[in-house]
Amino acid sequence: MKFGKVDNPDDVDFKLPDDAAANKKLLNDAKKGKPNIYIGCAKWNKADLKSFYPKGTKDELGYYATQFNSIELNATFYNNFPVETIESWYNKTPAEFRFFPKLHQGISHWKRLKDAKEPTEVYLDGIAHLQEKLGMLFLQMPDNFGPKNWDALKGYLEEWPSGFPLALELRHTGWYDGSFDSEELYKVLEKNNITHIVTDSAGRRDLLHMRLTTPTAFVRYNGANVDSDYTRLDDWFERLKLWVEEGIENVYFFVHQNHEEASPLLSAYLIEKFNEKLGMELKVPAQPTPVPAKK
């Protein structure tokens, strides 16, 4: 994972921005009740999660799904998998498990959302075979897709089929630095029930907004393999706790690392906080061999 990587993470100010003023009303208008909490990693590949799998594990997804209730599925960005493969994912996971796949790069990076109806339909026809285990899809736009592309983004989002829950991640600083009227973006997202992804990465603090557009928090957390990864999670728990108290319906939180073998440890840490502090009953994954953080 190269996105947002920095050489000296100890020099970064990791303080979370203040909560967006609009969130309170949005969450107060949401359905009240116990929120759905999904916390997991970005992949299940054994080569990346070396210490997570017991010796001799052959079915990596099958084991992963006994430990976590969800996965952020980045593999679908690179490949349109055969239906048989997607059905195998479905069959290997328990009823409560959820997948959160990224849209294919052909839609976001090659077509850049223009004339993207056909590749979108091809993608959705395949991923629909996850059936009820499809949590939420997410569309990640490239770093050079900025406000000058607003018309393409708006048009694509307004035509998005409502039967597929969608979240959006924007990576161009122009969406958030005041040079674009971001209220236009938020209105389109709210109108079309599209979730605004929050990206927390050491090297891209310019993308760290706190503006929700649905009663769902979809957080992509990029750790830096240092001790402060845990104190950052403490701060995130406090923000998520606030949103839970205000009425949020869903929390989707996925951990990324430069060295992914630490991701299960960080995920387990946050899961334990939800259980201990908010009375959730999330499964705590078996602890892998700890990977020492950099000092």
FENPEWO-V24072 format. One record per helix or strand of 2 or more residues. SS is the DSSP state (H for helix, E for strand). FROM is the first residue (numbers start at 1). LEN is the number of residues. If there is no record, write none. Layout:
ss/from/len
SS/FROM/LEN
SS/FROM/LEN
This chain:
ss/from/len
H/9/3
H/21/8
E/36/6
H/60/8
E/70/4
H/75/4
H/83/10
E/98/5
H/105/6
H/117/17
E/137/4
H/147/12
E/166/4
H/173/3
H/182/10
E/195/2
E/198/3
H/205/3
E/216/7
H/228/19
E/250/7
H/260/19
